[in-house]
Amino acid sequence: MPEEQVLVSEDGHSVEHEYHMQAADLHRLAAHHFAAAARHQLVAAEADEADDVQGAAYQAYLAYGHQIQAVSYAEEAALRDEDAEEDDVEAE
C-alpha cells in the first residue's frame, strides 16, 4: 500500500513538472517574439533615418505583430504560473 502512495505522489510531481515546463516554454516563446519585435523596430529606425517611409512602416508592422504574439504568450505563461501557485497553496 505505501508503494501506491509513492507512485501517486510521483505522478502528481510529474504532472506538476510538466505544467511548469509548459509555462517555461511559453516564457521562451514570449521572449523570442519580444526580441524579434525589437529587431524589427531597429530596422524600422534605420529605414526612417534613410527616409524609407514604406520600409519603416513595413518593419513597424512586423514588429507590432511580434509584440502581439509576445504579449499573448507572456499572458498565457503568467496564467499557468498563477494556476501552479494556487495548486501549491491548495496542496499545503
Secondary structure as UniProt FT lines:
FT   HELIX           2..49
FT   TURN            50..51
FT   HELIX           53..91
//
